[in-house]
Amino acid sequence: MSEYQYHEWQTVDRPLTDRQRAEVSKLSSHIDVHSTGAWVEYSWGDFKHDPKQVLVKYFDAYLYMANWGSRELMVRFPKALRDRQWVDPYCLEYCVELSAVGDYWILRIALADDENASDWIESSGQLPALAPLRNDILLGDLRALYLAWLANVEYADLDEDDPEPPVPAGLMKLTAPLNRLAQFLEIDKHLLKAAAAGSAEEQSTPDHVLREAIARLPRSECDELLWRLAQGEATLGPRLLRRLHELIGSPDPVAQPQRRVGDLLAARNRLAKAEEQKQRRAAEARRMEELEALSQREAAVWQEVDRLIQTSQAKAYSEAVTLLQKLRDLADYKGAQAAFEGRLRQLTQQYTRRPSLMAALKAAGLTPP
């Protein structure tokens, strides 16, 4: 299997300056740089710089994928907007980590599954769909952090008695970026459904409540916000919304039963088993319908088998064998195995001198007793 690596960086609420674009362009001889991002891929070799430092200096989000199964997403936050307590409950060593670099927090989300190797991966164009999660997290939506923890439940070194971190509201109804994150991290759909069962319904803040909070801002604070807006401060929107929610106050969270890792895995297994049984019942119902339909034209199908064999063509033999297998299933369904075996015996005696046909019948288990 050939090696493939993909790196992508993106700004969220500002373009790169001309100087920044020029500096990023020098990081690799074949890096592709545009006004809000850059990407580079390797089928051999590696990126010669630290992607994290590139993120810190120029960008707000970074994505990495390799065809040996590695997946990584990093986002950059100004320290002034958040303290580290908001991410600590979701941290897993090597999987969900928060580190301080200068004036920034760097949140790193990685998938610890190293068994999902592939010759080909869909890489380009994924980061723009994930980048909005940065501002969502700044506004207090912690669902991305929970999904990052959940993705590694099966792969990180967790004990079944380890407690689940706080479950954010709204897991039953994910946004488009959150759905994309769940796909990127390859979260098992049954595990996600099991986790969502412990999540309260998301409550949105009505517009009139936000307007009332704006009216309560002191004039001096409004003037300061307007001045910073005029200066083009990139993160002013999240800052303002956080301030408004401070004025509004957060509703008391709905108490949820404390779950363990083992509880989630057991619930996942129950959901997977229930779906498997449902699919088996549906498949059996479809098979019954097909057999009933075949029963209505059984005589015509036997005639078609004879016609196909008489052509003495390999492709026709294969089609005839497929029809005979369906007729055998019909005989089992109707309890008419003896009649089927009798007709099959007559057919093999009639065409016994056709070795290709006899070999195809034998390979399909259609040799009469």
Protein Blocks (a to p, Z undefined) as FASTA:
>chain_A
ZZddddddddfkbccdfklmmmmmmmpmkbccdfkbccdddfedjdfbdfklmmmmmmmb
dcdddfeopacddddddfklpcfklmmmmgcehkaccddehjbccdddddfbfklgcfbd
cfehplmmmmmmmmmmmnopaklmmmmmmmmmmmmccdfkbccddddehklpccfklmmm
mmmnopafklmmmmmmmpccdddddfklmmmmmmmpcfklmmmmmmmmmnopaklmmmmm
mmmmmmnopadddddddddfklmmmmmmmmmmmmmmmmmmmmmmmmmmmmmmmmmmmmmm
mmmmmmmmmnopaklmmmmmmmmmmmmmmmmmnopmmmmmmmmmmmmmmmmmmmklmmmm
mmnopacZZ
